C-alpha cells in the first residue's frame, strides 16, 4: 500500500491491487518508482496535489503518458 498526501492534507491509500493492475496495464514502466516519484512530489509541493475524487484519474493518465513517451529523444 502507498500513501499520498491530498490537496486538503488528507491521506489517500493506493492498494497493492491497484498497483498490480497498473503494472499489467503499463509493463514498460517501473510503476512503483513512478508512484514513488509522484508521492515525493506531492509531499513537498502543495500546488500539484490532487483531490480524492480525481487522484486515480491523474495517476492513470500520468502512467499512460509516461508509457507512450519516447524517452530516447
Secondary structure, DSSP 8 states (H G I E B T S, - for coil): -EEEE-TTS-EEEE-HHHHHHHHHHTTTS-HHHHHHHHHHHHHH-STT---TTTHHHHHHHHHHHHHTS-TT-
